[in-house]
Structure formats: structure tokens, C-alpha cells
Amino acid sequence: MRTRDRVLRSLENIYRGAFTAAEDAGDGKVMEQLDLEYQRDQLELEVLLDIRDLLIPEKPDATTSLLEKAQNIRKLTKLR
């Protein structure tokens, strides 16, 4: 399984390449759009990684019921 850092680093590399190309072309509008998209995608990925972490037991031999996993996800997604 990919680590959190590796996933986020891959996302950054993809956007950095596109951003550099837009910067070289002098396309400020595309650069601005890429910046917004990067922030949105980063946030979405972090939430998904948080959910993944909740579904994987902390200890390899530990068992967590599906109900407990669902409750943990509900806590994570509950608006505060």
C-alpha cells in the first residue's frame, strides 16, 4: 500500500509539471486554475486517506467490526 506521503507527493508532481508548463507559456489563468484544482484534489485525497486509515486496524492482529469502522467514518465525516 502506498504511504500517505507518497500519494500526496505524486499529486504534487503531476500538478507541478502542469503548472510549470503553464508558467512557461505565460498563461496566468491556467496557473490559477491549476492552483485551485491542486488544493481541492489535495483535500479530497487527504480525506480519502483518513478513511483508509480508519478502515485498517492499527495492529495487524487486531480485529475491528464493520460497525466500528462505519462509526469511525461517521465521526470523521460529521460536520462540526
N, C-alpha and C positions, 0 to 999 in steps of 0.2 A: 504494500500500500504506500502511496506517495505521502510524504510528510507535508504538513501544513506549509512550511517554508518553501518547499519545492513547488507546490501548486501555485502559491502566490508569486513566486519568482518567475515561473513560466508565464503567468498572466502579464507580469510587468515587462518581460522580454518581448512579448507579442506587441504590446502597446507601444513600447519604447521604439521598436523598429518602425511601426506605422507613424508614430509621432515625428521621428527623425526625418522620414521621407516627406511628410507634410511640411516640416520646418525647412527642409532643403528647397522645396517647391515654393516656399513663401506663402503657404496657404493657411492663414491665421484662423479662418473659420473651421477648417478641418481639424486643426490643432486643438481648438477649443472644444469641438465635439468629441474628439478622442479623449481629452482630459475628463469630460463628464462621463463618457462611457466607461472609462477605466475605473473611476470612482464607484460607479454603480455596480460594475461587474465584480470589483474587489469586495464590496459589501455583501453582495449575493453569495460569493464564494465563501466568505468568512462564516456566514450563517449556515451554509451547507456543511462546512467543515465542523462547525459546532454541533450540528445534528449528527454528523458521522461520529464525532467523539462521544456523544451521548449513547449511541447505539452499540458501541464497542465497550465491552466490560473493561474496567480499569485493571483487573487482574486476569490473566489468561484462564485461570481455572474457576473464576467466579461466574455465577450464573445470575442473570437478571431476567425477570419475566418480561414478556411483551408489554404487559400492563405498566410495569415500572418504567420501561423505555418510553412508552407513549406519554406517561405523566411527565417525564423529564422533558420531552419535546414540547409538551403543552406549556410547561413552566417557561421554557426558553422563548416561545413564540407569543406568550401572553403579553398584551400591551400593558405598559405600566403607566 
